[in-house]
Amino acid sequence: MDSPAIDRILEKYEYRHSDIIGIMQEVQHIENFLPEEALRYISRGMEISLTKIFDIVTFYKAFSLKPRGRHIIKVCCGTAAILEELSRISDRSTEYSISRRGRLRLIACFRSKPLTVLVHALLHR
């Protein structure tokens, strides 16, 4: 955890509780996830309960408590048949770590055409 970097972010936002989401987005950008140690540091620095911090982090899909790669690949499954086929590889989780550089996530997509699978890679800086 980079405490001086987190301090700079907290100072930038002047420790405003209303900016907690922006603060956590910037902290997440440092390591591509939010380590528990960083969340505890934010909690103490902003005098916000750790429970409230975790409520926010677990509510928004943009935040991750696990290390994730630089590139996130989302596989959009458009039909029940495809979902059934993919269920063989997704028994325990819908997210797979490819490497420190990438992460695969299976998602349900309601806008895709029948019998199509859309692979969408979100490239992060």
Secondary structure as a PSIPRED ss2 file (coil, helix, strand):
# PSIPRED VFORMAT (PSIPRED V4.0)

   1 M C   1.000  0.000  0.000
   2 D C   1.000  0.000  0.000
   3 S H   0.000  1.000  0.000
   4 P H   0.000  1.000  0.000
   5 A H   0.000  1.000  0.000
   6 I H   0.000  1.000  0.000
   7 D H   0.000  1.000  0.000
   8 R H   0.000  1.000  0.000
   9 I H   0.000  1.000  0.000
  10 L H   0.000  1.000  0.000
  11 E H   0.000  1.000  0.000
  12 K H   0.000  1.000  0.000
  13 Y C   1.000  0.000  0.000
  14 E C   1.000  0.000  0.000
  15 Y C   1.000  0.000  0.000
  16 R C   1.000  0.000  0.000
  17 H H   0.000  1.000  0.000
  18 S H   0.000  1.000  0.000
  19 D H   0.000  1.000  0.000
  20 I H   0.000  1.000  0.000
  21 I H   0.000  1.000  0.000
  22 G H   0.000  1.000  0.000
  23 I H   0.000  1.000  0.000
  24 M H   0.000  1.000  0.000
  25 Q H   0.000  1.000  0.000
  26 E H   0.000  1.000  0.000
  27 V H   0.000  1.000  0.000
  28 Q H   0.000  1.000  0.000
  29 H H   0.000  1.000  0.000
  30 I H   0.000  1.000  0.000
  31 E H   0.000  1.000  0.000
  32 N C   1.000  0.000  0.000
  33 F C   1.000  0.000  0.000
  34 L C   1.000  0.000  0.000
  35 P C   1.000  0.000  0.000
  36 E H   0.000  1.000  0.000
  37 E H   0.000  1.000  0.000
  38 A H   0.000  1.000  0.000
  39 L H   0.000  1.000  0.000
  40 R H   0.000  1.000  0.000
  41 Y H   0.000  1.000  0.000
  42 I H   0.000  1.000  0.000
  43 S H   0.000  1.000  0.000
  44 R H   0.000  1.000  0.000
  45 G H   0.000  1.000  0.000
  46 M H   0.000  1.000  0.000
  47 E C   1.000  0.000  0.000
  48 I C   1.000  0.000  0.000
  49 S C   1.000  0.000  0.000
  50 L H   0.000  1.000  0.000
  51 T H   0.000  1.000  0.000
  52 K H   0.000  1.000  0.000
  53 I H   0.000  1.000  0.000
  54 F H   0.000  1.000  0.000
  55 D H   0.000  1.000  0.000
  56 I H   0.000  1.000  0.000
  57 V H   0.000  1.000  0.000
  58 T H   0.000  1.000  0.000
  59 F H   0.000  1.000  0.000
  60 Y C   1.000  0.000  0.000
  61 K C   1.000  0.000  0.000
  62 A C   1.000  0.000  0.000
  63 F C   1.000  0.000  0.000
  64 S C   1.000  0.000  0.000
  65 L C   1.000  0.000  0.000
  66 K C   1.000  0.000  0.000
  67 P C   1.000  0.000  0.000
  68 R C   1.000  0.000  0.000
  69 G C   1.000  0.000  0.000
  70 R C   1.000  0.000  0.000
  71 H E   0.000  0.000  1.000
  72 I E   0.000  0.000  1.000
  73 I E   0.000  0.000  1.000
  74 K E   0.000  0.000  1.000
  75 V E   0.000  0.000  1.000
  76 C E   0.000  0.000  1.000
  77 C E   0.000  0.000  1.000
  78 G C   1.000  0.000  0.000
  79 T C   1.000  0.000  0.000
  80 A H   0.000  1.000  0.000
  81 A H   0.000  1.000  0.000
  82 I H   0.000  1.000  0.000
  83 L H   0.000  1.000  0.000
  84 E H   0.000  1.000  0.000
  85 E H   0.000  1.000  0.000
  86 L H   0.000  1.000  0.000
  87 S H   0.000  1.000  0.000
  88 R C   1.000  0.000  0.000
  89 I C   1.000  0.000  0.000
  90 S C   1.000  0.000  0.000
  91 D C   1.000  0.000  0.000
  92 R C   1.000  0.000  0.000
  93 S C   1.000  0.000  0.000
  94 T C   1.000  0.000  0.000
  95 E E   0.000  0.000  1.000
  96 Y E   0.000  0.000  1.000
  97 S E   0.000  0.000  1.000
  98 I E   0.000  0.000  1.000
  99 S E   0.000  0.000  1.000
 100 R C   1.000  0.000  0.000
 101 R C   1.000  0.000  0.000
 102 G E   0.000  0.000  1.000
 103 R E   0.000  0.000  1.000
 104 L E   0.000  0.000  1.000
 105 R E   0.000  0.000  1.000
 106 L E   0.000  0.000  1.000
 107 I E   0.000  0.000  1.000
 108 A E   0.000  0.000  1.000
 109 C C   1.000  0.000  0.000
 110 F C   1.000  0.000  0.000
 111 R C   1.000  0.000  0.000
 112 S C   1.000  0.000  0.000
 113 K C   1.000  0.000  0.000
 114 P C   1.000  0.000  0.000
 115 L C   1.000  0.000  0.000
 116 T C   1.000  0.000  0.000
 117 V E   0.000  0.000  1.000
 118 L E   0.000  0.000  1.000
 119 V E   0.000  0.000  1.000
 120 H E   0.000  0.000  1.000
 121 A E   0.000  0.000  1.000
 122 L E   0.000  0.000  1.000
 123 L E   0.000  0.000  1.000
 124 H C   1.000  0.000  0.000
 125 R C   1.000  0.000  0.000
